[in-house]
Amino acid sequence: MTIYNVLAPPARAGTAEPDPARFVFVKEGFCWPAFYMTAIWLVSRRMWLVLMFYAAAVIALFLLVAGMPPPPASAALVLFAILVGMEANNLRRWTLESRGYRFLGLAQGERVDDAELRFFANWQNRTESPAPARPLRPAPIAPPEPATVIGLFPSPGEGR
């Protein structure tokens, strides 16, 4: 089963809670579309800042491997693509949180549709938390009792 992070968008003006139709489910784990076609995936997800950093990293990597023989250069490019695929969903979650989305919980399912069904079934059946209890007043602090002295002096303060 796959685990999905559920993120809620900021509430629109005049509403108390966000629209459940706008919730985003971000998969945990490797992102194959980001591995194969990173730039297209970033543009389709509107991750502009990440796209700029990706472009800068790709340019730097190409400059770095320009003088290398083909096998190590290809290996470096493939390793970079694997790294992007591993971190793509984390970067998507970071981008959404920077836009004001907030983490609601986790959902589990074979596909995103199953995870949505499970999440919304539990979300609608959630019980409202009871009103917080009144804060308790702290008990008055009693003065400390005189310490029992064990040792050479018969009472506290003697022998100073």
Secondary structure, 3 states (H helix, E strand, C coil): CEEEEEEECCCCCCCCCCCHHHCEEEECCCCHHHHHCHHHHHHHCCCHHHHHHHHHHHHHHHHHHCCCCHHHHHHHHHHHHHHHHHHHHHHHHHHHHHCCCEEEEEEEECCHHHHHHHHHHHHHCCCCCCCCCCCCCCCCCCCCCCCCCCCCCCCCCCCC
